[in-house]
Amino acid sequence: MGILVLCDTDGGAPRKSAYELLGKAKALGLGPVTALVLGSADVSSLGGYGADAVLHYDNAVLGTYSTGAVVKALANAIAATGAQYVLASANQVARDAFPRLSARIGAGYAVECTDLRSEGGKLVGRRPVYAGKALVDVATNSAVGLYSVRPNSFPIGASTGASAPVTVSDGGVSAADVDVKVVQTLAPEGKEVDLTEADRIVSGGRSLKSKEGFDSVVRPLAAAVHATPGASRAAVDAGYAHHGDQVGQTGKVVNPSLYIALGISGAIQHLAGMRTSRVIVAVNKDADAPIFQYATYGIVGDLFEYAPLLQKEFEKALS
Ligand SMILES: Cc1cc2nc3c(=O)[nH]c(=O)nc-3n(C[C@H](O)[C@H](O)[C@H](O)COP(=O)(O)OP(=O)(O)OC[C@H]3O[C@@H](n4cnc5c(N)ncnc54)[C@H](O)[C@@H]3O)c2cc1C
């Protein structure tokens, strides 16, 4: 019974996506909400965001991701709580662990949902299909249902200040469960919020013409908007931005509240990664560019003229 929420942490603190999922899980009213935290972390804030209880597997083995150990920990947490549903942020952990967990315990898996609702006591997820061209509602038909949810799908309310009882254990996993060992983690160069969790994104395309063009137009506008810079594949292939900045089918799938596309045509593979953005602003000198079919606001014009104007206005408004 109830919902188990796998809470992501970063540097020992819960990530924004954990609070998002806990708040939504609580609002669904499908039974008690248990926050599951793997590895060392400060879990004291979770009760304020919707957790009725916290299961803290404070085990060094779980501090660094390993498929075997995390899948076993998740299976143990489901058995310990009797949870009917498990929610996780649609990130690399869910992408790797949930399919295996699904096979191991015979659980249905609703992938990359952007909305959740309860209907007749069941959890229903809404997810984009066909590169975002359509939305489908999915419900699991198994004793346990797994749902991964794109970050930024739900607002985060203020903490109620409530505290939740915490159960600490090693999660029943040991070093013997580590099947793949991470030997090195390379942090990205920038200090911006990761694209997949960013609430605002400013992306540039091939039309920036050079790395200097990208650095002098996209990055300053992104800084003014308090956004994370992103790029089309054409801009990445041309060396204007890093692969980690690529948005789209073969890059990152993003779900911000604001997506500004500078000189990006709106190819289907790019749209696949950003179409669910709440507000899309496109600047393109071609009035027939496909991106305008999806843009909330469009500026038909030269990005080298309009991006600095936008930058000035955002600096005034947000400084
Ligand atoms: C299997 C596969 C996977 C792919 N995966 C991805 C992916 O993950 N992400 C992705 O982005 N693409 C991906 N692509 C590539 C995709 O098909 C497009 O080629 C790419 O998105 C185009 O990038 P772009 O919009 O920057 O460039 P273009 O398509 O060349 O568009 C440039 C746009 O800029 C406009 N423009 C030019 N100059 C200016 C100016 N001065 N001011 C304003 N506007 C201007 C033009 O009118 C044009 O619309 C993939 C392709 C394949 C086949």
The ligand as an SDF file (V2000), in Angstrom:
LIG
                    3D

 53 58  0  0  0  0  0  0  0  0999 V2000
   19.2960   10.2650  -35.6930 C   0  0  0  0  0  0  0  0  0  0  0  0
   19.3520   11.7400  -35.5120 C   0  0  0  0  0  0  0  0  0  0  0  0
   19.3890   12.2580  -34.2340 C   0  0  0  0  0  0  0  0  0  0  0  0
   19.4170   13.6290  -34.0330 C   0  0  0  0  0  0  0  0  0  0  0  0
   19.4360   14.1270  -32.7360 N   0  0  0  0  0  0  0  0  0  0  0  0
   19.3740   15.4570  -32.5460 C   0  0  0  0  0  0  0  0  0  0  0  0
   19.3200   16.0020  -31.2260 C   0  0  0  0  0  0  0  0  0  0  0  0
   19.3510   15.3090  -30.2220 O   0  0  0  0  0  0  0  0  0  0  0  0
   19.2270   17.3450  -31.1120 N   0  0  0  0  0  0  0  0  0  0  0  0
   19.1950   18.1990  -32.1780 C   0  0  0  0  0  0  0  0  0  0  0  0
   19.1300   19.4240  -31.9780 O   0  0  0  0  0  0  0  0  0  0  0  0
   19.2730   17.7010  -33.4250 N   0  0  0  0  0  0  0  0  0  0  0  0
   19.3820   16.3710  -33.6370 C   0  0  0  0  0  0  0  0  0  0  0  0
   19.4900   15.8940  -34.9030 N   0  0  0  0  0  0  0  0  0  0  0  0
   19.7320   16.8390  -36.0000 C   0  0  0  0  0  0  0  0  0  0  0  0
   18.5010   17.5370  -36.4760 C   0  0  0  0  0  0  0  0  0  0  0  0
   17.8890   16.7640  -37.4810 O   0  0  0  0  0  0  0  0  0  0  0  0
   18.8510   18.9280  -37.0680 C   0  0  0  0  0  0  0  0  0  0  0  0
   19.8200   18.7650  -38.0730 O   0  0  0  0  0  0  0  0  0  0  0  0
   19.4130   19.9300  -36.0510 C   0  0  0  0  0  0  0  0  0  0  0  0
   18.5540   19.9910  -34.9360 O   0  0  0  0  0  0  0  0  0  0  0  0
   19.5050   21.2860  -36.6940 C   0  0  0  0  0  0  0  0  0  0  0  0
   20.1100   22.1890  -35.8260 O   0  0  0  0  0  0  0  0  0  0  0  0
   19.8490   23.7480  -35.9740 P   0  0  0  0  0  0  0  0  0  0  0  0
   18.3990   24.0120  -35.8240 O   0  0  0  0  0  0  0  0  0  0  0  0
   20.8040   24.4260  -35.0630 O   0  0  0  0  0  0  0  0  0  0  0  0
   20.3460   24.0390  -37.4680 O   0  0  0  0  0  0  0  0  0  0  0  0
   19.5430   24.3140  -38.7930 P   0  0  0  0  0  0  0  0  0  0  0  0
   18.5380   23.2700  -39.0530 O   0  0  0  0  0  0  0  0  0  0  0  0
   20.5650   24.5770  -39.8150 O   0  0  0  0  0  0  0  0  0  0  0  0
   18.7190   25.6360  -38.4900 O   0  0  0  0  0  0  0  0  0  0  0  0
   19.2980   26.8890  -38.3000 C   0  0  0  0  0  0  0  0  0  0  0  0
   18.1460   27.8620  -38.1380 C   0  0  0  0  0  0  0  0  0  0  0  0
   18.6720   29.1230  -37.7970 O   0  0  0  0  0  0  0  0  0  0  0  0
   17.9830   30.1350  -38.5240 C   0  0  0  0  0  0  0  0  0  0  0  0
   18.9200   31.2680  -38.6340 N   0  0  0  0  0  0  0  0  0  0  0  0
   20.0550   31.3580  -39.3810 C   0  0  0  0  0  0  0  0  0  0  0  0
   20.6810   32.5150  -39.1200 N   0  0  0  0  0  0  0  0  0  0  0  0
   19.9290   33.1840  -38.2140 C   0  0  0  0  0  0  0  0  0  0  0  0
   20.0490   34.4220  -37.5450 C   0  0  0  0  0  0  0  0  0  0  0  0
   21.0990   35.2350  -37.7610 N   0  0  0  0  0  0  0  0  0  0  0  0
   19.0820   34.8050  -36.6790 N   0  0  0  0  0  0  0  0  0  0  0  0
   17.9890   34.0160  -36.4500 C   0  0  0  0  0  0  0  0  0  0  0  0
   17.8230   32.8120  -37.0430 N   0  0  0  0  0  0  0  0  0  0  0  0
   18.7910   32.3940  -37.9070 C   0  0  0  0  0  0  0  0  0  0  0  0
   17.6020   29.4980  -39.8360 C   0  0  0  0  0  0  0  0  0  0  0  0
   16.4650   30.1450  -40.3900 O   0  0  0  0  0  0  0  0  0  0  0  0
   17.3130   28.0590  -39.4090 C   0  0  0  0  0  0  0  0  0  0  0  0
   15.9300   27.8850  -39.0800 O   0  0  0  0  0  0  0  0  0  0  0  0
   19.4520   14.5190  -35.1270 C   0  0  0  0  0  0  0  0  0  0  0  0
   19.4090   13.9860  -36.4320 C   0  0  0  0  0  0  0  0  0  0  0  0
   19.3650   12.6300  -36.6110 C   0  0  0  0  0  0  0  0  0  0  0  0
   19.3030   12.0990  -38.0130 C   0  0  0  0  0  0  0  0  0  0  0  0
  1  2  1  0
  2  3  1  0
  2 52  2  0
  3  4  2  0
  4  5  1  0
  4 50  1  0
  5  6  2  0
  6  7  1  0
  6 13  1  0
  7  8  2  0
  7  9  1  0
  9 10  1  0
 10 11  2  0
 10 12  1  0
 12 13  2  0
 13 14  1  0
 14 15  1  0
 14 50  1  0
 15 16  1  0
 16 17  1  0
 16 18  1  0
 18 19  1  0
 18 20  1  0
 20 21  1  0
 20 22  1  0
 22 23  1  0
 23 24  1  0
 24 25  2  0
 24 26  1  0
 24 27  1  0
 27 28  1  0
 28 29  2  0
 28 30  1  0
 28 31  1  0
 31 32  1  0
 32 33  1  0
 33 34  1  0
 33 48  1  0
 34 35  1  0
 35 36  1  0
 35 46  1  0
 36 37  1  0
 36 45  1  0
 37 38  2  0
 38 39  1  0
 39 40  1  0
 39 45  2  0
 40 41  1  0
 40 42  2  0
 42 43  1  0
 43 44  2  0
 44 45  1  0
 46 47  1  0
 46 48  1  0
 48 49  1  0
 50 51  2  0
 51 52  1  0
 52 53  1  0
M  END
$$$$
